[in-house]
Amino acid sequence: MFVHNPFAALPASIPPVAKQTYVVVMFLLVVGGTLFDLAHKGSASYFFKHRRAASFGARRRVSTGEATALAVETIVVSVLAAGEFCSMLRRLTHILTMYGFVLYVVSTAIMVFAYPTAAAPGPAIVAELWYLGALLVCVGGYWFWFLQRVDVAAEGQSRFRLVRADLFIVSLLASTTFALLWAGFQGADDHTWANVFFGLYLLASTVLFASVPWSKFAHMFYKPAAAFQRRIEHANGFRGNLPAPADRPVTFGSARRQPQNY
Amino acid sequence: MPTFVYMASCDGCGYCVDICPSDIMHIDTTYRRAYNIEPNMCWECYSCVKACPQQAIDCRGYADFAPLGHSVRVLREEEKATVSWRIKFRDGREKNFVSPIRTTPWGSIKGPAEYAPPSAAAMSSQELAHEPEALKVDVLPTLARSRLKKGLV
């Protein structure tokens, strides 16, 4: 059931160029929304202003080789392993959602551009990765949304309360959930429900990609830059004016009673 | 001066929400990041500043020890049981301090529920809960009659 290309199985009344145009429009909406977000919120100007202040307060110069190593470390630790999260469970749900989203988007693009027709539905592995991606997003996303959202976990709010901060995660979950339902009904030859869920899938996906200026979608572009800058600041000694880690804790305690905790 | 949050560093973990004694650190509904909902009710206890695992919360120090334009930042290191302070004055001078948080390992202090309930005899004793063993003495020190001045008893 979860091996067929759902885009190739769409009715012939939807030509491949229509599917491809939709994907291109969504891509342009993400690019445009991110640029608008950068200009509107002033996050780029804040970032570079902070970067100037950090370089002014630097205690040592970071060499190009060191900066390259920090960039690699940022990609491996902060981006690929979501190392910035202090909670292991949040890190896990983020990793599930992140890798699921990447699989989901990339396999969608491959299926829509390379294998859009029923005559050549493409290799099963591409479709399987699409289902796997959607499933990973659902597991990580619903786990986060129902159990780990800080509004629920720390503030005691209802699990079903919706606020603007939920726009990204809810539209993403709606997109993947409706995508799975659409493909499931399509595989079962139930065209009525398949069409209903295809419409809902399109609606949720459009909201996901068109709402970038109002949602947290663009965090995937900002966060790596902020994580890299933080590593540079640690390396050049600025550390955001934070004190250096304590180096000689054994000196604490009175002469009569030395601490036993080191 | 009340606390404020560096939005780029906050990951919305909620530690500050849990620890704030004034219950004024909350989660913003637009970006799901922490913020101080009532700055004039913040008494600058630095609980959230120290608890934040991302060092995303800052608080300006009082003007009586650092004139405006300064930076006071705190780093809490649980594994070392230390809190480090760095005060950077506007003329560039710096003062750095390191303080111990405690002298026992994290998690080594049992909570009240982990102790056996007191017996009826213990309830009528003048000793407080877990005395004298919690004070690491065999017997609480008492005054012997012989050590009191004559005429008092």
Interface residues (C-beta under 8 A of the other chain):
Chain A: S43 Y46 F47 E84 F85 C86 S87 R90 R149 V150 D151 A153 A154 E155 V163 R164 A165 K216 Y222 A226 R230 G240 N241 L242 P243 A244 P245 A246 R248 P249 F252 G253 R257 P259 Q260 N261 Y262
Chain B: Y6 A8 S9 D11 G12 C13 G14 Y15 V17 D18 H26 I27 D28 T29 T30 Y31 R32 P53 Q54 Q55 S71 R73 V74 L75 E77 K80 A81 T82 S84 W85 R86 K88 N96 F97 V98 S99 P100 R102 T103 T104 P105 W106 S108
